[in-house]
Amino acid sequence: MTLYLVHGNTWFEGYGYDEHVFGVFTTLVQAEEAKIVVEKRLQEKIENNSCIYAKDPEDVKLDILEVKADKLIDVYLGGYVE
């Protein structure tokens, strides 16, 4: 079975990177729909918060990682915050 992991950076308050997972889905269609919903929420957060350095909603970029269920993997999703 293939699973689809929706993930991305949610750190918009200066230098840094803070990776979050937003869901694991069994179809690519579900993952793409969830990605759109979360990207819109994050874009609204940027637009409505004066403390956030990133002012361009296009800074929100989430990814979909395709993984095989019941298989051992080692995927670095990353992250750092200064």
Order of alpha helices (4+ residues) and beta strands (2+ residues): beta-beta-alpha-beta-beta
